[in-house]
Structure formats: structure tokens, C-alpha cells
Amino acid sequence: MATPPPGCPAHGIGPGGLRRLYGPDAEDLGAVYEKLRAEHGSVAPALLHEDVPIWVVLGHAENMHTVRTPSQFTRDTRLWTALQDGSIKPDHPLMPILAWQPICCHAEGDEHLRLRGAVTGAMSTIDHRGIRRYINRATQDLVNKFCEQGGADLVSQFAEHLPMAVMCEILGMPEEYNDRIVQAARDMLKGTETAIASNAYIMDALMRLTARRRAEPMEDFTSHLINHPARLTDEEVGQHLRVVMIVSYEATANLLANVLRVVLTDPRFRAQLKGGQMTVPEAVEQSLWDEPPFSTIFPYIAKQETELGGQRIGKGDGLIFGIAPGNVDPRVRPDLKANMQGNRSHLAFGGGPHECPGQDIGRAIADVGVDALLARLPDVQLACDEHELRWRASISNRHLVELPVKFAPQPQQDVMQQPSAKPMPQQRATNWPAGSPQPQPQPQPTAAEPAAPMPVATPEPARRPGMFRRLLRWWRGD
């Protein structure tokens, strides 16, 4: 079927009158999703690249049902009719996303439990306090590189670098962090002519790491993944390291840029942060609602004929998990300007068996990174008009090309400087009789637990006064 010429009212409409999710009329996919919602409701038929039919799940509840019902929907793309009948050719532009791989993201049943268990088991060994300290040091190091200049691009000089520095540290390969691995990670997701070479570069680094840790285990994510009782092969280890690194990197780089953009462009947002009405973690959650790092995840495949959102879904049909359109479902967000403070029911990290296992790390990078950056550059402001900001969008995500800022030049800081040791405060003098029980710090009440009245200590008869007086003097530091 011939494609209508640009400007034609039918442009963007494909076979069967279905809307295309690619091409000139799909540059603003948010608008396309709203047209589909108006025409079809919470689940709509559409066309992927090369006019491959697929269902777009637009409703929040329908998206959650899709990802939480593995008996009906799977990530195993080998069951997709469009792949089985040859509708999707081997050179399809989305093949790197669509192709089945032997990783937990595409597995189900016992194999999914084995692979996913190894990943989550290794995740559970991460020292979150130590990682937050490392995030702060890495932030200070990045800011040191541009703080004296009075200006920077917070995408290319900060948001694209901080997540990779942290992921290299977590995986146990800090020596691999440099500009090249950052560029390779971004390049391999763009579908460029060099994407295959970029992927090979990253896999080479990860397989070298796997071999080193197989021979000499250390206390890092890779070693724990290798030594997990699931007994992953070197190839399985390398492929899962790639998934963890790239997904965490891309999602967090986009999240950082989005949070910083809102802080810099929305005066109310920044005022709430400065005034204490909103914390950085709450700002991150708001951004996950408004501009999720990944717009969609696909495909999910129907394992049997079923109904979803009033549509009959055939066995083997492909579906798009619509994160961005689900987050703006008018049934859960009738007012898109309303503050979602404290509400974590967004779709940004998925759900069900394939819910993102590294979401706490992503949140930590954004929380600590943004907070530390704003502390170092308290007067930072956008160096252009908001309408001049440029975006690069695809069916998978939408991210800022650059975020130029200006600020008063600041001196560099010693990122390795340890906080000065402060002496313990002197104990308050008391007239408690020797041998009396000393007052203990009272636990702080929680939201669900009302504060109990402060107990009044009742002196007891002193016993063995000599020993207790010595103990009391030692405790006071006399």
C-alpha cells in the first residue's frame, strides 16, 4: 500500500486505517497516544515500524493487568505471531529490542526464577549506604570539572556520566569508566550504524570482567552474580551484566535530566524544594509520573485469546506496555497539574514478575546526585529559554539533547576529604544517686504509633556504691 504524501490528511495512517507509531506524524507520540485513546479507549490497535500490527495498552489498570498476569501475557517473543510468520524481517529496525535473548527479561517459569533469582540475589548484597557515599563523591568529581567555568550542559557533562560511573563501581569495574563507555552505551540504543560496534565494545569489557571475577572473586555485584547458587554460565553472566548496566544507565540518565529540567524550569517546583514542602526524593517520584525514563516496554505476547480493555486480543498478538500513556490515564490523573506527592503507583519501573529490580539504585543516584549538585551550585539556572530545549524521541523513550545552565563560578572541592571528627557532646550533669538507672534515649514515635509519655525514673536504693560511683565517673569521662 502506497504511503500518503506529507501533508495529506491520511498521513500517518497505515493499512486497515491504523495509526502508525513511527514516521513524521509520530514525532509527538504523546499526541498519537491521546488520539488512539479517544478513538479506541484504553487498548488500541496500531502499527510498529514496517507496519507490523501491535496493540498499545493506554490505560493504567490495563497496563498493570498485562504485566501482573503471566498466565495470559509473556515477554517470550518467540511466541509472537509476527515473528513466526515472517512479518518481522531479520533486518527490522527494532530487532535488537524484539529479538528473544536467553535473559531473565524474556524468560518465564522455572527459568525465569533461576535467572531473576541470581540477579536479585546479587542486588541484595549491594551496600546501599556505601553506594550513596560513592554517588556523592562521583557527583562532586563531575561538578569539579565545570564548576569554575560558570556554565555547563547538565546532560552531556552530568546526567550521562553519573549513572555510568556508579554502575561501573557497583559491577566492580571502576577502571572501565570513561567517556568512551558512556558514548557506547548511548550509541547502542539509538540504532545507528555504529550501534553493533558499540555493543561489542561493552560486551568485551563485561566478558573480561566476568573472567577476572570467576578467577578472583571480590565483594561486588559481578562476583555475587557468578557465585549465586543458580550457577550462571559466563555467557549468562555477561548478558545479565549488560542488561543491568544498560537499562540502569539509560533509565537513570533520563531521570536525572528530567528532574533537573523541572527544577530549573518550574518556579513552583524549585520553591517547594527550597521551602521544604517537597524533598528531592519526592521530586524524583513526581518526575517518574510526568516524564518516565522509558516511555514504553515491548513486546508482551498474548499466550491465549483474551479480552483487555474491551478489545479481543488474539493468541500470539503483541502488546506495548504503555508507561507514558498509562501514567496520564485520565481515570487516575484527571488533573495532570495536580501534585502526585507521596504516590508511587506510576508505571515507570513496571510491575509483576519483570518489575525493575534495580529501581532503588536508580532512585538513589537521582536523589543524591540532584541534591549534591544543587548544594554545590545553589544559584544554578537555565541558560536558555525553555522553548529552546531540544528532545530526541523514539518509541522507547524521550530524552533531552542538552540542558545548558549558568551559575556563579565555584572553586573545586576535594572529593576525598573526610568529614572532620567532632567530639562527642559532653554529657549533661545530673544529680542521679549512684547506682540509679540512667535515663535512656527514647525511640521516636512513628506515624502509626503515638508518642508515649516520658517515663519518670524512680530512684532505687543504692547497692555497692563504690563500684557504681567509679562506673559513673568513667561514663561521664571524669
KOLSE-812088 format. One record per residue (C-alpha): residue number from 1; x, y, z. Coordinates in nm, 2 decimals. Layout:
// residues N
{atom NUM; {X; Y; Z}} ...
//
This chain:
// residues 478
{atom 1; {0.00; 0.00; 0.00}} {atom 2; {0.14; 0.34; -0.10}} {atom 3; {0.22; 0.58; 0.18}} {atom 4; {0.02; 0.91; 0.16}} {atom 5; {0.24; 1.21; 0.08}} {atom 6; {0.34; 1.45; 0.36}} {atom 7; {0.06; 1.70; 0.44}} {atom 8; {-0.21; 1.46; 0.33}} {atom 9; {-0.49; 1.41; 0.59}} {atom 10; {-0.43; 1.04; 0.58}} {atom 11; {-0.05; 1.07; 0.65}} {atom 12; {0.04; 0.86; 0.95}} {atom 13; {-0.24; 0.61; 0.87}} {atom 14; {-0.15; 0.27; 0.75}} {atom 15; {-0.32; -0.05; 0.64}} {atom 16; {-0.66; -0.11; 0.79}} {atom 17; {-0.68; 0.26; 0.88}} {atom 18; {-0.45; 0.20; 1.18}} {atom 19; {-0.23; 0.48; 1.31}} {atom 20; {0.15; 0.44; 1.28}} {atom 21; {0.38; 0.47; 1.58}} {atom 22; {0.67; 0.59; 1.35}} {atom 23; {0.73; 0.84; 1.08}} {atom 24; {0.68; 1.21; 1.05}} {atom 25; {0.34; 1.22; 1.21}} {atom 26; {0.46; 1.02; 1.51}} {atom 27; {0.73; 1.26; 1.62}} {atom 28; {0.50; 1.36; 1.91}} {atom 29; {0.39; 1.01; 2.03}} {atom 30; {0.22; 1.16; 2.33}} {atom 31; {-0.03; 1.32; 2.09}} {atom 32; {-0.07; 1.00; 1.90}} {atom 33; {-0.15; 0.81; 2.21}} {atom 34; {-0.42; 1.06; 2.31}} {atom 35; {-0.58; 1.02; 1.96}} {atom 36; {-0.57; 0.65; 2.00}} {atom 37; {-0.73; 0.68; 2.35}} {atom 38; {-1.01; 0.90; 2.21}} {atom 39; {-1.07; 0.66; 1.92}} {atom 40; {-1.04; 0.32; 2.09}} {atom 41; {-1.03; 0.36; 2.46}} {atom 42; {-0.77; 0.20; 2.70}} {atom 43; {-0.63; -0.05; 2.45}} {atom 44; {-0.58; 0.05; 2.08}} {atom 45; {-0.46; -0.12; 1.76}} {atom 46; {-0.16; 0.05; 1.59}} {atom 47; {0.13; -0.02; 1.37}} {atom 48; {0.50; -0.05; 1.45}} {atom 49; {0.78; 0.02; 1.20}} {atom 50; {0.73; -0.15; 0.87}} {atom 51; {0.36; -0.16; 0.95}} {atom 52; {0.38; -0.45; 1.20}} {atom 53; {0.04; -0.47; 1.39}} {atom 54; {0.05; -0.43; 1.76}} {atom 55; {-0.18; -0.34; 2.05}} {atom 56; {-0.09; -0.03; 2.26}} {atom 57; {-0.21; -0.05; 2.62}} {atom 58; {-0.30; 0.30; 2.72}} {atom 59; {-0.49; 0.25; 3.05}} {atom 60; {-0.32; 0.24; 3.38}} {atom 61; {-0.53; -0.05; 3.51}} {atom 62; {-0.49; -0.24; 3.18}} {atom 63; {-0.12; -0.20; 3.18}} {atom 64; {-0.09; -0.33; 3.54}} {atom 65; {-0.31; -0.63; 3.44}} {atom 66; {-0.08; -0.70; 3.15}} {atom 67; {0.24; -0.71; 3.35}} {atom 68; {0.09; -0.88; 3.65}} {atom 69; {-0.08; -1.17; 3.47}} {atom 70; {0.19; -1.41; 3.34}} {atom 71; {-0.07; -1.67; 3.28}} {atom 72; {-0.20; -1.46; 2.99}} {atom 73; {0.09; -1.24; 2.88}} {atom 74; {0.46; -1.32; 2.84}} {atom 75; {0.79; -1.15; 2.73}} {atom 76; {0.89; -1.46; 2.53}} {atom 77; {0.89; -1.30; 2.18}} {atom 78; {0.93; -1.65; 2.02}} {atom 79; {0.55; -1.68; 2.07}} {atom 80; {0.48; -1.36; 1.87}} {atom 81; {0.29; -1.44; 1.55}} {atom 82; {0.45; -1.16; 1.36}} {atom 83; {0.79; -1.32; 1.42}} {atom 84; {0.67; -1.67; 1.35}} {atom 85; {0.51; -1.58; 1.01}} {atom 86; {0.79; -1.36; 0.89}} {atom 87; {0.61; -1.03; 0.91}} {atom 88; {0.91; -0.90; 1.11}} {atom 89; {1.21; -0.94; 0.90}} {atom 90; {1.56; -1.01; 1.04}} {atom 91; {1.67; -0.66; 0.94}} {atom 92; {1.37; -0.49; 1.11}} {atom 93; {1.50; -0.16; 1.27}} {atom 94; {1.36; -0.27; 1.61}} {atom 95; {1.51; -0.62; 1.60}} {atom 96; {1.76; -0.55; 1.89}} {atom 97; {1.46; -0.49; 2.11}} {atom 98; {1.23; -0.75; 1.96}} {atom 99; {1.47; -1.05; 1.94}} {atom 100; {1.44; -1.31; 2.21}} {atom 101; {1.75; -1.35; 2.43}} {atom 102; {1.84; -1.60; 2.70}} {atom 103; {1.80; -1.35; 2.98}} {atom 104; {1.56; -1.31; 3.27}} {atom 105; {1.37; -1.04; 3.09}} {atom 106; {1.25; -1.28; 2.82}} {atom 107; {1.22; -1.60; 3.04}} {atom 108; {0.93; -1.73; 3.24}} {atom 109; {0.85; -2.01; 3.48}} {atom 110; {1.14; -2.20; 3.64}} {atom 111; {1.40; -2.05; 3.41}} {atom 112; {1.28; -1.70; 3.50}} {atom 113; {1.30; -1.79; 3.87}} {atom 114; {1.66; -1.92; 3.82}} {atom 115; {1.79; -1.62; 3.63}} {atom 116; {1.59; -1.35; 3.81}} {atom 117; {1.68; -1.50; 4.14}} {atom 118; {2.05; -1.47; 4.06}} {atom 119; {2.01; -1.10; 3.97}} {atom 120; {1.80; -1.01; 4.27}} {atom 121; {2.03; -1.21; 4.49}} {atom 122; {2.33; -1.02; 4.37}} {atom 123; {2.14; -0.69; 4.41}} {atom 124; {2.07; -0.78; 4.77}} {atom 125; {2.44; -0.77; 4.85}} {atom 126; {2.49; -0.41; 4.75}} {atom 127; {2.59; -0.18; 5.03}} {atom 128; {2.34; 0.10; 4.98}} {atom 129; {2.49; 0.33; 5.23}} {atom 130; {2.83; 0.29; 5.07}} {atom 131; {2.68; 0.34; 4.72}} {atom 132; {2.51; 0.67; 4.83}} {atom 133; {2.85; 0.79; 4.96}} {atom 134; {3.01; 0.69; 4.62}} {atom 135; {2.73; 0.87; 4.43}} {atom 136; {2.81; 1.19; 4.63}} {atom 137; {3.18; 1.16; 4.56}} {atom 138; {3.12; 1.10; 4.19}} {atom 139; {2.88; 1.40; 4.18}} {atom 140; {3.15; 1.62; 4.34}} {atom 141; {3.41; 1.49; 4.09}} {atom 142; {3.19; 1.57; 3.79}} {atom 143; {3.09; 1.91; 3.92}} {atom 144; {3.46; 1.99; 3.98}} {atom 145; {3.52; 1.96; 3.61}} {atom 146; {3.29; 2.25; 3.52}} {atom 147; {3.23; 2.45; 3.85}} {atom 148; {3.49; 2.71; 3.77}} {atom 149; {3.36; 2.79; 3.43}} {atom 150; {3.02; 2.93; 3.54}} {atom 151; {2.83; 2.72; 3.29}} {atom 152; {2.77; 2.36; 3.17}} {atom 153; {2.55; 2.12; 2.99}} {atom 154; {2.39; 1.91; 3.26}} {atom 155; {2.31; 1.64; 3.01}} {atom 156; {2.64; 1.56; 2.85}} {atom 157; {2.86; 1.67; 3.14}} {atom 158; {2.65; 1.53; 3.43}} {atom 159; {2.33; 1.32; 3.37}} {atom 160; {2.50; 1.10; 3.11}} {atom 161; {2.81; 1.04; 3.32}} {atom 162; {2.70; 0.99; 3.68}} {atom 163; {2.49; 0.67; 3.63}} {atom 164; {2.77; 0.51; 3.43}} {atom 165; {3.03; 0.59; 3.70}} {atom 166; {2.81; 0.44; 3.97}} {atom 167; {2.72; 0.13; 3.76}} {atom 168; {3.09; 0.06; 3.69}} {atom 169; {3.16; 0.09; 4.06}} {atom 170; {2.87; -0.15; 4.15}} {atom 171; {2.97; -0.41; 3.89}} {atom 172; {3.33; -0.40; 4.01}} {atom 173; {3.49; -0.23; 3.70}} {atom 174; {3.56; 0.13; 3.80}} {atom 175; {3.87; 0.13; 3.58}} {atom 176; {3.64; 0.09; 3.27}} {atom 177; {3.45; 0.42; 3.34}} {atom 178; {3.54; 0.68; 3.08}} {atom 179; {3.39; 0.89; 2.80}} {atom 180; {3.41; 0.60; 2.56}} {atom 181; {3.19; 0.36; 2.76}} {atom 182; {2.94; 0.65; 2.82}} {atom 183; {2.92; 0.72; 2.44}} {atom 184; {2.90; 0.35; 2.36}} {atom 185; {2.61; 0.30; 2.60}} {atom 186; {2.41; 0.59; 2.44}} {atom 187; {2.50; 0.49; 2.09}} {atom 188; {2.40; 0.13; 2.11}} {atom 189; {2.04; 0.23; 2.20}} {atom 190; {2.00; 0.47; 1.91}} {atom 191; {2.01; 0.21; 1.62}} {atom 192; {2.29; 0.39; 1.45}} {atom 193; {2.54; 0.24; 1.20}} {atom 194; {2.79; 0.21; 1.49}} {atom 195; {2.55; 0.06; 1.74}} {atom 196; {2.67; -0.30; 1.68}} {atom 197; {3.03; -0.20; 1.73}} {atom 198; {2.93; -0.01; 2.05}} {atom 199; {2.75; -0.32; 2.18}} {atom 200; {3.06; -0.53; 2.10}} {atom 201; {3.28; -0.29; 2.30}} {atom 202; {3.06; -0.30; 2.61}} {atom 203; {3.03; -0.68; 2.59}} {atom 204; {3.40; -0.72; 2.56}} {atom 205; {3.45; -0.52; 2.88}} {atom 206; {3.18; -0.72; 3.06}} {atom 207; {3.32; -1.06; 2.95}} {atom 208; {3.67; -0.96; 3.06}} {atom 209; {3.52; -0.86; 3.39}} {atom 210; {3.34; -1.19; 3.42}} {atom 211; {3.66; -1.39; 3.35}} {atom 212; {3.85; -1.18; 3.62}} {atom 213; {3.59; -1.23; 3.88}} {atom 214; {3.55; -1.60; 3.80}} {atom 215; {3.92; -1.64; 3.88}} {atom 216; {3.94; -1.38; 4.17}} {atom 217; {3.60; -1.31; 4.33}} {atom 218; {3.56; -0.98; 4.52}} {atom 219; {3.28; -0.81; 4.71}} {atom 220; {3.10; -0.67; 4.41}} {atom 221; {2.78; -0.74; 4.21}} {atom 222; {2.95; -0.94; 3.94}} {atom 223; {3.12; -1.18; 4.19}} {atom 224; {2.79; -1.24; 4.37}} {atom 225; {2.61; -1.30; 4.04}} {atom 226; {2.88; -1.56; 3.94}} {atom 227; {2.87; -1.73; 4.28}} {atom 228; {2.49; -1.74; 4.31}} {atom 229; {2.36; -2.10; 4.36}} {atom 230; {2.18; -2.06; 4.02}} {atom 231; {2.53; -2.12; 3.86}} {atom 232; {2.50; -1.90; 3.56}} {atom 233; {2.74; -1.96; 3.27}} {atom 234; {2.99; -1.70; 3.17}} {atom 235; {2.76; -1.61; 2.88}} {atom 236; {2.46; -1.57; 3.10}} {atom 237; {2.66; -1.36; 3.35}} {atom 238; {2.78; -1.13; 3.07}} {atom 239; {2.44; -1.09; 2.92}} {atom 240; {2.28; -1.01; 3.25}} {atom 241; {2.56; -0.76; 3.34}} {atom 242; {2.48; -0.59; 3.00}} {atom 243; {2.11; -0.57; 3.09}} {atom 244; {2.17; -0.44; 3.44}} {atom 245; {2.42; -0.18; 3.32}} {atom 246; {2.24; -0.05; 3.01}} {atom 247; {1.89; -0.04; 3.15}} {atom 248; {2.00; 0.12; 3.47}} {atom 249; {2.22; 0.36; 3.29}} {atom 250; {1.97; 0.47; 3.03}} {atom 251; {1.68; 0.50; 3.27}} {atom 252; {1.88; 0.69; 3.53}} {atom 253; {2.04; 0.93; 3.28}} {atom 254; {1.70; 1.02; 3.16}} {atom 255; {1.56; 1.05; 3.51}} {atom 256; {1.84; 1.28; 3.62}} {atom 257; {1.80; 1.51; 3.32}} {atom 258; {1.42; 1.52; 3.37}} {atom 259; {1.44; 1.61; 3.74}} {atom 260; {1.70; 1.88; 3.68}} {atom 261; {1.49; 2.02; 3.39}} {atom 262; {1.18; 2.05; 3.61}} {atom 263; {1.38; 2.21; 3.89}} {atom 264; {1.52; 2.47; 3.65}} {atom 265; {1.21; 2.55; 3.45}} {atom 266; {0.92; 2.52; 3.71}} {atom 267; {0.95; 2.80; 3.97}} {atom 268; {0.69; 2.63; 4.19}} {atom 269; {0.88; 2.31; 4.18}} {atom 270; {1.20; 2.48; 4.29}} {atom 271; {1.03; 2.69; 4.55}} {atom 272; {0.88; 2.37; 4.70}} {atom 273; {1.22; 2.22; 4.73}} {atom 274; {1.38; 2.53; 4.88}} {atom 275; {1.09; 2.58; 5.11}} {atom 276; {1.09; 2.23; 5.24}} {atom 277; {0.74; 2.14; 5.11}} {atom 278; {0.90; 1.88; 4.88}} {atom 279; {1.21; 1.67; 4.92}} {atom 280; {1.44; 1.56; 4.63}} {atom 281; {1.31; 1.20; 4.65}} {atom 282; {0.95; 1.34; 4.62}} {atom 283; {1.06; 1.55; 4.32}} {atom 284; {1.20; 1.23; 4.17}} {atom 285; {0.87; 1.05; 4.21}} {atom 286; {0.69; 1.34; 4.05}} {atom 287; {0.92; 1.32; 3.75}} {atom 288; {0.86; 0.95; 3.73}} {atom 289; {0.49; 1.03; 3.68}} {atom 290; {0.53; 1.32; 3.44}} {atom 291; {0.84; 1.21; 3.23}} {atom 292; {0.92; 0.84; 3.29}} {atom 293; {1.27; 0.73; 3.17}} {atom 294; {1.12; 0.47; 2.94}} {atom 295; {0.80; 0.56; 2.75}} {atom 296; {0.72; 0.20; 2.66}} {atom 297; {0.84; -0.16; 2.70}} {atom 298; {0.76; -0.41; 2.43}} {atom 299; {0.66; -0.66; 2.33}} {atom 300; {0.44; -0.85; 2.57}} {atom 301; {0.28; -1.15; 2.39}} {atom 302; {-0.07; -1.29; 2.45}} {atom 303; {-0.04; -1.66; 2.54}} {atom 304; {-0.40; -1.72; 2.47}} {atom 305; {-0.70; -1.54; 2.33}} {atom 306; {-0.83; -1.30; 2.58}} {atom 307; {-1.00; -0.96; 2.64}} {atom 308; {-0.83; -0.65; 2.75}} {atom 309; {-0.98; -0.30; 2.77}} {atom 310; {-1.28; -0.41; 2.57}} {atom 311; {-1.07; -0.54; 2.29}} {atom 312; {-1.04; -0.90; 2.17}} {atom 313; {-0.67; -0.99; 2.19}} {atom 314; {-0.57; -1.29; 1.97}} {atom 315; {-0.33; -1.56; 2.08}} {atom 316; {0.02; -1.46; 1.97}} {atom 317; {-0.07; -1.09; 1.94}} {atom 318; {0.20; -0.84; 2.05}} {atom 319; {0.12; -0.56; 2.30}} {atom 320; {0.31; -0.25; 2.41}} {atom 321; {0.33; -0.18; 2.78}} {atom 322; {0.25; 0.19; 2.77}} {atom 323; {0.43; 0.35; 3.06}} {atom 324; {0.39; 0.71; 2.95}} {atom 325; {0.03; 0.70; 2.83}} {atom 326; {-0.07; 0.49; 3.13}} {atom 327; {0.08; 0.75; 3.37}} {atom 328; {-0.15; 1.01; 3.22}} {atom 329; {-0.47; 0.79; 3.21}} {atom 330; {-0.75; 1.04; 3.29}} {atom 331; {-0.90; 0.78; 3.52}} {atom 332; {-0.61; 0.80; 3.76}} {atom 333; {-0.50; 1.16; 3.68}} {atom 334; {-0.79; 1.37; 3.59}} {atom 335; {-0.58; 1.68; 3.66}} {atom 336; {-0.23; 1.64; 3.51}} {atom 337; {-0.11; 1.95; 3.70}} {atom 338; {-0.20; 1.80; 4.04}} {atom 339; {0.09; 1.71; 4.26}} {atom 340; {0.14; 1.33; 4.29}} {atom 341; {0.35; 1.38; 4.61}} {atom 342; {0.38; 1.05; 4.80}} {atom 343; {0.21; 0.84; 4.53}} {atom 344; {0.43; 0.57; 4.39}} {atom 345; {0.18; 0.39; 4.18}} {atom 346; {0.33; 0.51; 3.85}} {atom 347; {0.43; 0.26; 3.58}} {atom 348; {0.79; 0.38; 3.55}} {atom 349; {0.95; 0.07; 3.69}} {atom 350; {0.70; -0.18; 3.55}} {atom 351; {0.54; -0.44; 3.77}} {atom 352; {0.48; -0.81; 3.81}} {atom 353; {0.75; -1.07; 3.76}} {atom 354; {0.96; -0.83; 3.54}} {atom 355; {0.94; -0.53; 3.77}} {atom 356; {1.28; -0.34; 3.76}} {atom 357; {1.50; -0.50; 4.03}} {atom 358; {1.74; -0.20; 4.04}} {atom 359; {1.49; 0.08; 4.10}} {atom 360; {1.63; 0.16; 4.44}} {atom 361; {1.97; 0.22; 4.29}} {atom 362; {1.82; 0.44; 4.02}} {atom 363; {1.63; 0.64; 4.28}} {atom 364; {1.95; 0.68; 4.49}} {atom 365; {2.15; 0.81; 4.20}} {atom 366; {1.88; 1.07; 4.12}} {atom 367; {1.82; 1.16; 4.49}} {atom 368; {2.18; 1.20; 4.59}} {atom 369; {2.30; 1.34; 4.26}} {atom 370; {2.04; 1.61; 4.23}} {atom 371; {2.07; 1.71; 4.60}} {atom 372; {2.45; 1.73; 4.59}} {atom 373; {2.45; 1.93; 4.26}} {atom 374; {2.21; 2.19; 4.39}} {atom 375; {2.41; 2.22; 4.71}} {atom 376; {2.73; 2.29; 4.51}} {atom 377; {2.56; 2.53; 4.27}} {atom 378; {2.27; 2.69; 4.47}} {atom 379; {2.22; 2.97; 4.21}} {atom 380; {2.22; 2.74; 3.90}} {atom 381; {1.97; 2.85; 3.64}} {atom 382; {1.87; 2.77; 3.28}} {atom 383; {2.10; 2.94; 3.03}} {atom 384; {1.83; 2.95; 2.75}} {atom 385; {1.46; 2.99; 2.71}} {atom 386; {1.27; 2.68; 2.80}} {atom 387; {1.12; 2.65; 2.45}} {atom 388; {1.47; 2.62; 2.31}} {atom 389; {1.53; 2.29; 2.48}} {atom 390; {1.55; 2.00; 2.23}} {atom 391; {1.44; 1.65; 2.27}} {atom 392; {1.53; 1.32; 2.10}} {atom 393; {1.23; 1.08; 2.10}} {atom 394; {1.18; 0.72; 2.00}} {atom 395; {0.91; 0.47; 2.07}} {atom 396; {1.11; 0.35; 2.37}} {atom 397; {1.19; 0.69; 2.54}} {atom 398; {1.22; 1.06; 2.51}} {atom 399; {1.52; 1.24; 2.65}} {atom 400; {1.68; 1.58; 2.65}} {atom 401; {1.95; 1.65; 2.40}} {atom 402; {2.11; 1.91; 2.63}} {atom 403; {2.04; 2.12; 2.94}} {atom 404; {2.25; 2.44; 2.93}} {atom 405; {2.29; 2.62; 3.27}} {atom 406; {2.48; 2.91; 3.42}} {atom 407; {2.59; 2.98; 3.77}} {atom 408; {2.84; 3.18; 3.97}} {atom 409; {3.18; 3.01; 3.93}} {atom 410; {3.27; 2.79; 4.23}} {atom 411; {3.60; 2.66; 4.34}} {atom 412; {3.68; 2.29; 4.31}} {atom 413; {3.64; 2.07; 4.62}} {atom 414; {3.84; 1.78; 4.75}} {atom 415; {3.61; 1.49; 4.68}} {atom 416; {3.81; 1.25; 4.90}} {atom 417; {3.81; 1.48; 5.20}} {atom 418; {3.68; 1.30; 5.51}} {atom 419; {3.44; 1.49; 5.74}} {atom 420; {3.61; 1.62; 6.04}} {atom 421; {3.57; 1.42; 6.36}} {atom 422; {3.35; 1.60; 6.60}} {atom 423; {3.39; 1.54; 6.98}} {atom 424; {3.10; 1.37; 7.15}} {atom 425; {2.89; 1.63; 7.33}} {atom 426; {2.96; 1.65; 7.70}} {atom 427; {2.70; 1.45; 7.90}} {atom 428; {2.47; 1.67; 8.09}} {atom 429; {2.55; 1.68; 8.46}} {atom 430; {2.29; 1.50; 8.67}} {atom 431; {2.22; 1.45; 9.04}} {atom 432; {2.12; 1.09; 9.00}} {atom 433; {2.21; 0.89; 9.30}} {atom 434; {2.49; 0.64; 9.24}} {atom 435; {2.35; 0.31; 9.14}} {atom 436; {2.03; 0.46; 9.00}} {atom 437; {1.93; 0.36; 8.64}} {atom 438; {2.04; 0.62; 8.39}} {atom 439; {1.78; 0.78; 8.15}} {atom 440; {1.79; 0.61; 7.81}} {atom 441; {1.72; 0.78; 7.48}} {atom 442; {1.35; 0.74; 7.39}} {atom 443; {1.26; 0.60; 7.05}} {atom 444; {1.10; 0.85; 6.81}} {atom 445; {0.73; 0.77; 6.75}} {atom 446; {0.63; 0.66; 6.40}} {atom 447; {0.33; 0.78; 6.21}} {atom 448; {0.13; 0.47; 6.32}} {atom 449; {0.25; 0.48; 6.68}} {atom 450; {0.15; 0.77; 6.91}} {atom 451; {0.42; 0.92; 7.13}} {atom 452; {0.41; 0.77; 7.48}} {atom 453; {0.46; 1.00; 7.78}} {atom 454; {0.81; 1.02; 7.90}} {atom 455; {0.86; 0.77; 8.19}} {atom 456; {0.97; 0.92; 8.52}} {atom 457; {1.28; 0.74; 8.65}} {atom 458; {1.23; 0.62; 9.01}} {atom 459; {1.55; 0.60; 9.22}} {atom 460; {1.62; 0.27; 9.37}} {atom 461; {1.83; 0.20; 9.68}} {atom 462; {2.20; 0.22; 9.60}} {atom 463; {2.40; -0.10; 9.61}} {atom 464; {2.77; -0.14; 9.62}} {atom 465; {2.82; 0.24; 9.60}} {atom 466; {3.19; 0.23; 9.55}} {atom 467; {3.18; 0.04; 9.22}} {atom 468; {2.89; 0.23; 9.08}} {atom 469; {3.05; 0.57; 9.16}} {atom 470; {3.36; 0.46; 8.97}} {atom 471; {3.14; 0.35; 8.68}} {atom 472; {2.95; 0.67; 8.68}} {atom 473; {3.27; 0.88; 8.68}} {atom 474; {3.40; 0.67; 8.39}} {atom 475; {3.08; 0.71; 8.20}} {atom 476; {3.09; 1.09; 8.24}} {atom 477; {3.45; 1.10; 8.13}} {atom 478; {3.57; 1.24; 8.47}} 
//
